[in-house]
Amino acid sequence: MGRVLLAAPRGYCAGVERAVDAVERALAEHGPPVYVRKQIVHNLHVVRDLERKGAVFVEEETEVPEGAVLVLSAHGSPPEVYRNARARGLRLVDATCPLVTKVHLEARRFAGEGRTILLIGHAGHEEVVGTTGQAPERTVLVQTVEDARTVEVPDPGNVSYLTQTTLSVDEAERIVEALRERFPGIQGPPREDICYATQNRQDAVKEVARRADVVLVIGSDNSSNSNRLAEVARDRGTPAYLVDDETEVDPAWLAGAETVGLTSGASAPERLVERMLGWLAERGFDEVEEVRLAEEHVRFSLPAGLRRLPLATR
């Protein structure tokens, strides 16, 4: 008989819930098709589900027919996306997570003060692209501690830093520490940019990894916060695997294990956790203990224009 340590908090954060609801309510009001720039959130199951309901995912706003409804993803978009949408007469629903919008506002403020912005994040991630777009001429990407030790800026005495909201908390702290060594006067945001949900999920998986023989993280390959959960578990010396669902689990990973840790990224729906628990129970891991480190009560209001719509049936 084996057991499962189920991390909590896990799964949907307030920003993801808001973004998915925004697409569903836009479909309820306008009917399909509703266009979505990029993946609304980084989860394969969520995207496929919304596609079945009539959402059409596109890479760029310039692909959307003039006058159509366009939802912007939770990860944030650079300013030119809004300009292009206005030029095409698109009916825009901005589902950018409010915590990402906070980072955008900080970037504009720092740029307005003439500061060089050192943006801690991963190259090519949509959130990093959106934040860089707020002040591209003043933003320099820092991905690693080594980057922090070698980055060159035009004015070392007038530097600030911002972070992608879904980073490893521990790794981000190491990078910030390295930047402070290089630039003692560096200014950070008033409150840390890494979001509450990222912090809470990483704290929970640390505790689960400490007690488990192996950890399974439910999330998609392109989900930054899900990848970080697997990394955090591995950093504790516990094998960890990122999977979209139970069909991707190799039973060999569980060989010899008595305790399996389980969590899910901030864009993974709870139904995938329930499916995984069922799959594990069939293989003898039928005792479930929830390991809860925090309570979450954060809720974000829906984007303007959608608040009075009935919620589409999921």
C-alpha positions as CSV (number, residue, x, y, z in Angstrom):
1,M,0.0,0.0,0.0
2,G,1.4,3.4,-1.0
3,R,0.4,6.9,-0.2
4,V,0.2,10.2,-2.0
5,L,1.2,13.5,-0.5
6,L,-1.0,16.1,-2.2
7,A,0.5,19.6,-2.2
8,A,-1.7,22.6,-1.3
9,P,-2.1,25.2,-2.6
10,R,-1.9,23.8,-6.1
11,G,-3.5,24.4,-9.5
12,Y,-5.4,27.5,-10.7
13,C,-4.3,30.8,-9.4
14,A,-6.5,33.9,-9.4
15,G,-5.0,35.2,-12.7
16,V,-5.5,32.0,-14.6
17,E,-9.1,31.6,-13.3
18,R,-9.8,35.2,-14.4
19,A,-8.3,34.6,-17.9
20,V,-10.2,31.4,-18.6
21,D,-13.4,32.9,-17.3
22,A,-12.8,35.9,-19.6
23,V,-12.7,33.7,-22.7
24,E,-15.8,31.7,-21.7
25,R,-17.8,34.8,-20.9
26,A,-16.7,36.4,-24.2
27,L,-18.0,33.3,-26.0
28,A,-21.3,33.5,-24.0
29,E,-21.8,37.1,-25.0
30,H,-20.5,37.2,-28.6
31,G,-20.7,33.6,-29.7
32,P,-17.9,31.8,-31.5
33,P,-15.4,32.5,-32.9
34,V,-13.7,34.5,-30.2
35,Y,-10.0,34.9,-31.0
36,V,-7.2,34.6,-28.4
37,R,-3.7,35.9,-28.9
38,K,-1.2,33.2,-27.8
39,Q,-2.3,30.5,-25.4
40,I,-4.6,32.1,-22.8
41,V,-2.7,30.2,-20.2
42,H,0.0,27.7,-20.7
43,N,-1.9,24.4,-20.4
44,L,-2.7,22.1,-23.2
45,H,-5.9,20.7,-21.7
46,V,-7.3,24.2,-21.1
47,V,-6.5,25.4,-24.6
48,R,-8.1,22.3,-26.2
49,D,-11.2,22.7,-24.0
50,L,-11.7,26.3,-25.1
51,E,-11.1,25.4,-28.7
52,R,-13.9,22.9,-28.5
53,K,-16.1,25.8,-27.2
54,G,-15.3,28.1,-30.1
55,A,-12.1,29.9,-29.2
56,V,-9.5,30.4,-32.0
57,F,-5.9,30.7,-30.9
58,V,-3.6,32.9,-33.0
59,E,0.0,33.9,-32.7
60,E,-0.5,37.5,-33.5
61,E,-3.3,40.0,-33.4
62,T,-2.6,40.8,-37.1
63,E,-4.1,37.4,-38.0
64,V,-7.5,38.4,-36.5
65,P,-10.3,39.5,-38.9
66,E,-11.1,43.2,-38.5
67,G,-13.8,44.0,-36.0
68,A,-13.6,40.6,-34.3
69,V,-13.4,39.9,-30.6
70,L,-9.8,39.4,-29.3
71,V,-8.8,38.2,-25.9
72,L,-5.2,38.9,-24.7
73,S,-3.6,36.2,-22.7
74,A,-2.8,36.3,-19.0
75,H,0.9,36.7,-19.6
76,G,0.7,40.3,-20.8
77,S,1.4,41.9,-24.2
78,P,3.7,44.6,-25.5
79,P,2.2,48.0,-26.4
80,E,2.3,47.4,-30.1
81,V,-0.3,44.7,-29.7
82,Y,-2.8,47.2,-28.4
83,R,-2.0,49.7,-31.2
84,N,-2.5,47.0,-33.8
85,A,-5.7,45.9,-32.2
86,R,-7.1,49.5,-32.3
87,A,-6.0,49.9,-35.9
88,R,-7.9,46.7,-36.9
89,G,-11.0,47.8,-35.0
90,L,-10.9,44.7,-32.7
91,R,-13.1,44.4,-29.7
92,L,-10.4,43.8,-27.1
93,V,-10.8,41.8,-23.9
94,D,-7.6,42.3,-21.9
95,A,-7.1,39.2,-19.7
96,T,-3.6,40.2,-18.5
97,C,-3.0,39.0,-14.9
98,P,-3.2,42.1,-12.7
99,L,0.1,41.0,-11.1
100,V,1.7,41.1,-14.5
101,T,0.2,44.5,-15.1
102,K,1.8,45.6,-11.9
103,V,5.2,44.7,-13.3
104,H,4.4,46.6,-16.6
105,L,3.6,49.7,-14.6
106,E,6.9,49.4,-12.6
107,A,8.8,49.1,-15.9
108,R,7.3,52.2,-17.2
109,R,8.0,54.1,-14.0
110,F,11.6,53.0,-13.8
111,A,12.1,53.9,-17.5
112,G,10.5,57.3,-16.8
113,E,13.1,57.8,-14.2
114,G,15.9,57.2,-16.7
115,R,16.9,53.9,-15.1
116,T,18.3,50.8,-16.8
117,I,15.9,47.9,-16.0
118,L,17.5,44.5,-15.4
119,L,14.7,42.1,-16.1
120,I,15.2,38.7,-14.4
121,G,13.4,36.1,-16.5
122,H,13.5,33.5,-19.3
123,A,14.2,34.6,-22.9
124,G,11.3,34.2,-25.2
125,H,8.7,33.7,-22.5
126,E,5.5,35.7,-23.3
127,E,5.6,37.5,-20.0
128,V,9.2,38.6,-20.6
129,V,8.3,39.8,-24.1
130,G,5.4,41.8,-22.8
131,T,7.4,43.4,-20.0
132,T,10.4,44.2,-22.2
133,G,8.0,45.9,-24.6
134,Q,7.1,48.5,-22.0
135,A,10.6,50.0,-22.3
136,P,12.7,48.0,-24.8
137,E,15.4,50.6,-25.1
138,R,16.0,50.5,-21.3
139,T,15.5,46.8,-20.5
140,V,18.3,44.2,-20.3
141,L,17.4,40.5,-19.7
142,V,19.2,38.6,-16.9
143,Q,18.6,34.9,-16.9
144,T,21.2,33.5,-14.6
145,V,23.5,34.3,-11.7
146,E,26.4,34.3,-14.3
147,D,24.5,36.9,-16.3
148,A,24.1,39.0,-13.2
149,R,27.8,38.9,-12.6
150,T,28.7,39.9,-16.1
151,V,25.9,42.2,-17.4
152,E,27.0,45.6,-18.5
153,V,24.9,48.7,-18.2
154,P,25.5,52.3,-19.4
155,D,24.9,53.9,-16.0
156,P,25.7,51.5,-13.1
157,G,24.5,54.1,-10.5
158,N,21.0,54.2,-12.0
159,V,19.8,50.6,-12.2
160,S,16.7,48.8,-11.2
161,Y,15.5,45.2,-11.4
162,L,12.2,43.5,-12.1
163,T,11.3,39.8,-12.2
164,Q,9.1,37.5,-14.2
165,T,6.2,36.5,-11.9
166,T,6.7,32.7,-12.3
167,L,10.3,32.2,-11.4
168,S,11.9,29.9,-8.9
169,V,11.9,32.0,-5.7
170,D,15.2,30.7,-4.6
171,E,16.9,31.2,-7.9
172,A,15.6,34.7,-8.3
173,E,16.9,35.5,-4.8
174,R,20.4,34.3,-5.8
175,I,20.3,36.5,-9.0
176,V,19.1,39.5,-7.0
177,E,21.9,39.0,-4.5
178,A,24.5,38.8,-7.3
179,L,23.1,42.0,-8.8
180,R,23.3,43.8,-5.4
181,E,26.9,42.9,-5.2
182,R,27.6,44.4,-8.6
183,F,25.2,47.4,-8.2
184,P,24.9,48.3,-4.5
185,G,22.4,51.1,-5.2
186,I,20.1,48.9,-7.4
187,Q,16.4,49.6,-6.8
188,G,13.8,46.9,-6.8
189,P,10.0,47.0,-7.0
190,P,8.1,48.1,-3.9
191,R,6.9,44.6,-3.5
192,E,8.4,41.5,-5.0
193,D,7.2,40.6,-8.4
194,I,7.1,36.8,-8.0
195,C,3.4,36.2,-7.4
196,Y,1.8,34.8,-4.3
197,A,0.7,31.7,-6.1
198,T,4.1,30.9,-7.4
199,Q,5.6,31.3,-3.9
200,N,2.9,29.2,-2.2
201,R,3.1,26.4,-4.7
202,Q,6.9,26.2,-4.4
203,D,6.7,26.2,-0.6
204,A,4.2,23.4,-0.7
205,V,6.2,21.2,-3.1
206,K,9.4,21.7,-1.0
207,E,7.6,20.2,1.9
208,V,6.2,17.4,-0.2
209,A,9.5,16.6,-1.8
210,R,11.1,16.4,1.6
211,R,8.8,13.5,2.5
212,A,8.3,11.8,-0.9
213,D,10.3,9.3,-2.9
214,V,9.2,10.8,-6.2
215,V,7.2,13.9,-7.2
216,L,4.8,14.3,-10.1
217,V,3.9,17.8,-11.3
218,I,0.9,18.2,-13.5
219,G,1.5,21.0,-16.1
220,S,2.5,21.6,-19.7
221,D,6.0,21.9,-21.0
222,N,5.7,25.6,-21.8
223,S,4.4,26.5,-18.3
224,S,7.1,28.4,-16.5
225,N,5.7,28.0,-13.0
226,S,5.1,24.2,-13.6
227,N,8.7,23.7,-14.7
228,R,9.9,25.6,-11.6
229,L,7.9,23.2,-9.3
230,A,9.7,20.2,-10.8
231,E,13.0,22.0,-10.4
232,V,12.3,22.9,-6.8
233,A,11.6,19.3,-6.0
234,R,14.7,18.1,-7.7
235,D,16.7,20.7,-5.9
236,R,15.6,18.9,-2.7
237,G,17.1,15.7,-4.0
238,T,13.8,14.1,-5.0
239,P,13.2,12.8,-8.6
240,A,10.4,14.9,-10.1
241,Y,8.6,14.7,-13.4
242,L,6.5,17.2,-15.3
243,V,3.5,15.6,-17.1
244,D,0.4,17.0,-18.8
245,D,-1.7,14.2,-17.3
246,E,-1.6,10.6,-16.1
247,T,-1.1,9.1,-19.6
248,E,2.4,10.5,-19.7
249,V,3.5,8.9,-16.4
250,D,6.1,6.1,-16.9
251,P,5.2,3.4,-14.2
252,A,9.0,2.8,-13.9
253,W,9.2,6.2,-12.2
254,L,7.2,4.7,-9.3
255,A,9.2,1.5,-9.0
256,G,10.2,1.0,-5.3
257,A,8.4,4.2,-4.2
258,E,6.2,4.1,-1.1
259,T,5.3,7.8,-1.2
260,V,4.4,9.8,-4.3
261,G,4.3,13.6,-4.1
262,L,1.7,15.3,-6.3
263,T,1.1,18.9,-7.3
264,S,-0.1,20.9,-10.2
265,G,1.0,24.2,-11.8
266,A,-1.0,27.4,-11.7
267,S,-2.6,26.8,-15.1
268,A,-3.6,23.2,-14.5
269,P,-7.3,22.4,-13.8
270,E,-8.1,20.4,-10.7
271,R,-9.8,17.7,-12.8
272,L,-6.4,16.6,-13.9
273,V,-5.3,16.1,-10.3
274,E,-8.4,14.0,-9.7
275,R,-7.6,11.9,-12.8
276,M,-4.0,11.4,-11.5
277,L,-5.2,10.4,-8.1
278,G,-7.5,7.8,-9.6
279,W,-4.6,6.5,-11.8
280,L,-2.3,6.3,-8.7
281,A,-5.0,4.5,-6.6
282,E,-5.3,1.8,-9.3
283,R,-1.6,1.2,-8.8
284,G,-1.8,0.9,-5.0
285,F,-1.2,4.5,-4.0
286,D,-4.6,4.9,-2.5
287,E,-3.9,6.7,0.8
288,V,-4.0,10.5,0.2
289,E,-2.7,13.1,2.7
290,E,-3.0,16.7,1.8
291,V,0.0,18.8,2.8
292,R,-1.3,22.4,3.1
293,L,1.0,25.3,3.8
294,A,-1.2,28.2,3.0
295,E,-4.8,29.3,2.3
296,E,-5.5,31.4,-0.8
297,H,-8.5,33.7,-1.0
298,V,-7.3,36.0,-3.8
299,R,-9.9,36.8,-6.5
300,F,-9.6,39.2,-9.4
301,S,-12.5,41.0,-11.1
302,L,-13.1,40.1,-14.7
303,P,-11.9,42.5,-17.5
304,A,-14.1,45.4,-18.2
305,G,-17.2,44.7,-20.2
306,L,-17.5,41.1,-19.1
307,R,-18.5,41.4,-15.4
308,R,-22.3,41.2,-16.0
309,L,-22.2,38.2,-18.3
310,P,-23.4,34.8,-17.2
311,L,-20.6,32.4,-16.7
312,A,-20.4,29.8,-19.5
313,T,-21.0,26.2,-18.3
314,R,-17.7,24.3,-18.1
